[in-house]
């Protein structure tokens, strides 16, 4: 019998495995914040964000020998033009019963910038941006004037720091964003789209700048070994109809192709994350070298069934999905079962069963707890290969 790690990596590589691997967001981090009794606040945060969820502890324990967990390795790649994190000074700005706000002061040779983010008690694992650091073309010049250096986290990564994997369920991940998102993430989304047309050459230059910075970071991080996969997120910001096909090709396809080539050069796999309508870009993700693609959402959240996606991929890339988080949290038992059984249609090869997103709420409801258990029951029933 294979371990969760063995079957997951076999699926990613297109090799044989004993049953469909399982990767459940909300329960796939080595240290799940609400299981361990702490939330991952930007700078520690007050005690009001801390608490234990017995339902999560129960499910986390049940999944130990069934699903993989991610051991996260910080790359330091930020969605602020990939500037080095060490140039940001963060401090508690406002604190009340509902949220904590953090002020991020960014020192640049051309003047300071600031951003404000919030951590809210009802969604403890999500950061909310209240003010973006870039609001004008002048701000763009400020942030791009910051001298580049590889983030400290990437420089300090030591594979020997990873503790032994006694269960055999751990997969070591690092995380970067699509270069276009590292540009768009420092400003309001509408500004990014407008400037992509009004100031197209500038956006192209900035995407190239971020691409090179990510490549530099990977050249420091990955040669040390020990990292199985690099997650690349954010391309849904420009998947049509969010952006034109030409814009996607220029700002997503070609930059990510180079990043995936770098990941492969250092012996790791590329995990491409993209929500929404992916029917039109699935072939492009395969063409640029993606090894695993998720969450592949069915209508109405996306535009392609898992069966259709499997037919299009034809075994050239591993697909993960495709049960929506809202189904896990609110669907009735029969409805959830229909969603889950539908995910197995079209074959069980080069597939990982998963859900579309993390549950951001600090406490699971009884309904969600029961649905997660039923989802695991269905995986045990349906996942064995014929």
C-alpha positions in Angstrom: 0.0 0.0 0.0 1.4 3.4 -1.0 1.7 6.3 1.4 -0.2 9.6 0.6 3.1 11.2 -0.5 4.0 8.3 -2.8 0.7 8.2 -4.6 0.5 12.0 -4.9 3.9 12.3 -6.5 3.1 9.3 -8.7 0.0 11.1 -10.0 1.9 14.3 -10.6 4.6 12.4 -12.5 2.1 10.3 -14.5 3.1 7.1 -12.9 1.0 4.2 -11.5 -0.6 4.4 -8.1 -2.9 2.3 -6.0 -5.7 4.8 -5.5 -6.6 8.4 -6.4 -4.5 10.7 -4.2 -6.3 13.1 -1.8 -5.4 16.7 -1.1 -8.0 18.6 1.0 -7.4 22.3 1.3 -8.1 23.4 4.9 -6.4 20.2 6.1 -3.3 20.1 3.9 -0.8 22.2 5.9 1.6 20.6 8.2 0.6 23.0 10.9 -3.1 23.9 10.5 -3.5 27.2 12.3 -6.8 26.5 14.0 -5.8 22.9 14.8 -2.7 24.0 16.6 -4.6 26.9 18.4 -3.0 29.8 16.6 -3.7 31.9 13.5 -1.0 33.0 11.1 -1.2 36.7 11.7 1.2 39.0 9.9 3.1 40.0 13.1 1.8 37.7 15.8 -1.4 39.5 16.6 -3.6 39.6 19.8 -5.0 36.6 21.6 -8.5 37.2 20.2 -7.6 35.4 17.0 -6.5 32.3 18.8 -8.7 29.3 19.4 -9.1 25.6 18.9 -11.6 23.9 16.6 -12.4 20.3 17.8 -14.0 19.5 14.4 -10.8 20.4 12.5 -8.7 18.4 15.0 -10.9 15.4 14.5 -10.7 15.6 10.7 -7.0 16.4 10.6 -6.4 13.2 12.7 -8.5 11.1 10.4 -6.7 12.3 7.3 -3.2 11.7 8.6 -2.7 8.4 6.7 -5.0 9.3 3.8 -4.2 12.8 2.5 -1.0 14.7 1.9 0.0 17.7 3.9 2.1 20.5 2.6 5.3 21.5 4.3 5.6 25.1 3.3 8.9 26.7 2.3 8.7 30.5 2.0 10.2 31.9 -1.2 9.7 35.5 -0.1 8.1 36.4 -3.5 5.6 39.2 -2.8 2.8 40.6 -4.9 4.4 44.0 -4.5 6.6 43.9 -7.7 8.6 41.0 -6.0 10.3 43.6 -3.8 12.5 42.0 -1.0 10.3 41.5 2.1 13.1 42.9 4.2 12.4 46.4 3.0 8.9 46.4 4.5 8.3 47.6 8.0 5.0 46.2 9.4 3.2 47.3 12.6 -0.2 47.0 14.2 -2.2 50.0 13.1 -5.8 49.5 14.4 -7.2 46.9 16.7 -10.9 46.3 17.6 -13.2 43.4 18.4 -13.7 42.6 14.7 -10.3 42.9 13.1 -6.7 44.0 13.4 -5.2 46.3 10.8 -1.5 46.3 9.9 0.4 49.2 8.4 3.1 48.3 5.9 5.6 51.0 5.4 7.7 50.5 2.3 10.9 52.5 2.1 12.1 53.4 -1.4 14.9 55.7 -2.7 12.2 58.0 -4.1 9.9 58.2 -1.1 7.9 56.0 1.2 4.8 54.0 0.2 2.3 52.5 2.5 -0.3 49.7 2.5 -2.9 48.6 5.0 -4.0 45.0 5.4 -6.5 43.5 7.8 -7.0 40.2 9.6 -10.6 39.6 10.5 -11.8 37.4 13.3 -14.5 35.6 11.2 -11.9 34.7 8.4 -8.7 34.3 10.3 -6.7 32.7 7.4 -7.3 35.5 4.9 -5.6 38.9 4.6 -7.8 41.7 3.4 -6.2 44.7 1.6 -7.6 48.0 2.7 -5.0 50.2 0.9 -2.7 49.3 -1.9 0.9 50.7 -2.0 0.7 51.8 -5.6 -2.1 54.3 -6.5 -0.4 56.4 -9.2 2.2 56.2 -11.9 4.5 58.1 -9.6 4.1 55.3 -7.1 5.2 52.8 -9.7 8.4 54.7 -10.1 8.9 54.7 -6.4 8.5 50.9 -5.9 10.5 50.0 -8.9 13.4 52.1 -7.6 13.9 49.7 -4.6 17.2 47.8 -5.1 16.7 44.2 -5.9 18.1 41.3 -3.7 16.9 37.8 -3.3 14.5 37.5 -0.4 16.1 36.5 2.9 13.7 33.5 3.3 15.0 32.0 0.1 18.6 32.7 1.0 18.1 31.0 4.4 16.2 27.9 3.3 17.9 24.8 4.7 16.5 21.3 3.6 18.0 19.9 6.8 15.4 21.9 8.8 12.6 19.6 7.6 11.7 17.2 10.4 11.3 13.4 9.6 8.2 12.4 7.8 7.1 9.4 10.0 3.6 9.1 8.5 4.7 9.4 4.8 2.1 12.1 4.0 4.3 15.2 3.6 5.0 17.0 0.3 7.4 19.9 0.5 6.0 23.0 -1.3 7.3 26.5 -2.1 5.1 29.2 -3.5 5.4 32.0 -6.0 2.8 34.1 -7.9 2.4 34.5 -11.6 4.6 37.6 -12.6 1.5 39.5 -13.8 0.0 39.1 -10.3 3.2 40.4 -8.7 2.5 43.5 -10.8 -1.3 43.7 -10.4 -1.2 42.8 -6.7 0.4 46.1 -5.7 -2.6 48.2 -7.0 -6.4 48.0 -7.4 -7.4 45.4 -9.9 -9.2 47.8 -12.1 -6.1 50.0 -12.3 -4.1 47.0 -13.4 -6.5 46.2 -16.2 -6.7 49.8 -17.3 -3.0 50.3 -17.3 -2.5 47.1 -19.2 -4.0 48.9 -22.1 -3.2 52.6 -21.5 0.3 52.0 -20.3 0.9 48.6 -22.0 4.7 48.9 -22.5 5.2 49.8 -18.8 3.2 46.8 -17.6 5.1 44.5 -20.0 8.4 45.9 -18.5 7.2 45.3 -15.0 6.0 41.7 -15.7 9.5 41.0 -17.2 11.1 42.5 -14.1 9.1 40.3 -11.8 9.7 37.2 -14.0 13.5 37.8 -13.7 13.2 38.3 -9.9 11.3 35.1 -9.5 13.9 33.2 -11.6 16.7 34.7 -9.5 14.9 33.6 -6.3 14.3 30.0 -7.7 18.0 29.8 -8.6 18.9 30.4 -5.0 16.1 28.4 -3.4 15.8 25.2 -5.5 19.4 24.1 -6.0 19.6 23.3 -2.2 17.2 20.5 -2.9 14.4 19.2 -0.7 11.5 21.0 -2.5 9.1 18.7 -4.3 6.8 21.3 -6.0 6.5 25.0 -6.6 3.0 26.4 -6.6 2.3 29.2 -9.1 -0.8 31.2 -8.4 -2.8 34.0 -9.8 -3.2 33.5 -13.5 -7.0 33.7 -13.2 -6.5 37.5 -13.0 -6.0 37.4 -16.8 -7.7 34.3 -18.1 -10.3 35.4 -20.7 -12.7 37.1 -20.2 -10.8 38.8 -17.4 -8.1 39.7 -20.0 -7.9 39.2 -23.7 -6.4 36.1 -25.2 -3.5 38.2 -26.5 -2.9 39.7 -23.0 -3.0 36.3 -21.4 -0.4 35.0 -24.0 1.9 37.9 -23.4 1.6 38.4 -19.6 0.9 34.9 -18.4 1.9 32.2 -20.9 5.4 33.2 -21.8 6.5 34.4 -18.3 5.2 31.2 -16.6 6.8 29.1 -19.3 10.2 30.4 -18.3 9.4 29.9 -14.6 8.2 26.3 -15.1 11.3 25.6 -17.1 13.4 26.8 -14.2 11.5 24.7 -11.8 12.1 21.6 -13.9 15.7 22.5 -14.4 16.2 22.1 -10.6 14.2 18.8 -10.4 10.9 20.0 -8.9 7.4 19.9 -10.3 5.2 22.9 -11.2 1.8 23.2 -9.6 -0.4 25.7 -11.5 -3.3 27.2 -9.6 -6.1 28.9 -11.5 -9.8 29.5 -10.5 -12.7 30.3 -12.8 -13.0 29.6 -16.5 -10.1 27.4 -17.6 -11.5 25.6 -20.6 -9.8 28.1 -22.9 -6.4 28.0 -21.2 -6.1 24.3 -20.2 -4.2 23.5 -23.4 -1.9 26.4 -22.8 -1.1 25.3 -19.2 -0.1 21.9 -20.7 1.9 23.5 -23.4 3.9 25.7 -21.0 4.8 22.6 -18.9 2.5 22.5 -15.9 2.7 19.2 -14.0 -0.5 19.6 -11.9 -3.4 22.0 -12.4 -6.2 22.9 -10.0 -9.0 23.4 -9.0 -10.7 22.8 -12.4 -14.1 24.1 -11.4 -17.3 22.9 -13.0 -20.2 25.2 -13.9 -21.4 27.6 -12.6 -18.2 28.4 -10.7 -16.1 27.5 -13.7 -16.8 26.4 -17.3 -15.6 22.8 -17.7 -16.5 19.5 -16.0 -13.8 17.3 -14.6 -14.6 14.6 -17.2 -14.2 17.1 -20.0 -10.9 18.4 -18.6 -9.6 14.9 -18.3 -10.5 14.2 -21.9 -8.7 17.4 -23.0 -5.6 16.8 -20.9 -5.4 13.1 -22.1 -3.0 12.2 -19.4 -0.5 14.9 -20.3 -0.9 16.7 -17.0 -2.3 15.8 -13.6 -5.6 17.5 -12.7 -6.8 18.2 -9.2 -10.4 19.0 -8.2 -13.2 19.5 -8.4 -15.6 19.8 -5.5 -16.4 23.4 -4.6 -15.8 24.6 -1.1 -19.3 25.9 -0.8 -20.6 22.4 -1.4 -18.5 21.2 1.5 -19.8 23.9 3.8 -23.5 24.0 2.8 -24.6 21.2 0.5 -26.9 18.5 1.6 -25.5 14.9 1.9 -27.0 13.8 -1.4 -25.9 16.9 -3.3 -22.3 16.5 -2.0 -22.3 12.9 -3.0 -23.4 13.8 -6.5 -20.6 16.3 -6.8 -18.0 13.9 -5.5 -19.0 11.0 -7.7 -19.0 13.2 -10.7 -15.4 14.1 -10.0 -14.4 10.5 -10.7 -16.1 10.4 -14.1 -13.7 10.1 -17.0 -11.2 8.0 -15.3 -9.0 7.9 -12.2 -5.6 8.2 -13.9 -3.4 11.3 -13.3 -6.0 12.7 -11.0 -6.1 14.1 -7.5 -9.3 14.5 -5.6 -9.6 17.9 -3.8 -11.7 20.9 -3.1 -11.6 24.3 -4.7 -10.4 26.5 -1.7 -9.5 26.7 1.9 -12.2 27.2 4.4 -11.3 30.6 5.9 -13.7 30.4 8.9 -12.0 29.7 12.3 -14.6 27.1 13.3 -16.3 24.5 11.2 -20.0 24.0 11.5 -21.5 20.7 12.3 -22.9 20.5 8.8 -19.4 21.1 7.3 -17.8 18.6 9.6 -20.3 15.9 8.5 -19.8 16.8 4.9 -16.0 16.5 5.2 -16.4 13.1 6.8 -18.8 11.9 4.0 -16.4 13.2 1.4 -13.6 11.1 2.9 -15.9 8.1 3.1 -16.7 8.5 -0.7 -12.9 8.8 -1.4 -12.3 5.6 0.4 -15.1 3.9 -1.7 -14.3 5.3 -5.1 -10.6 6.0 -5.2 -9.2 2.5 -5.6 -8.0 1.9 -9.2 -9.7 -1.0 -11.0 
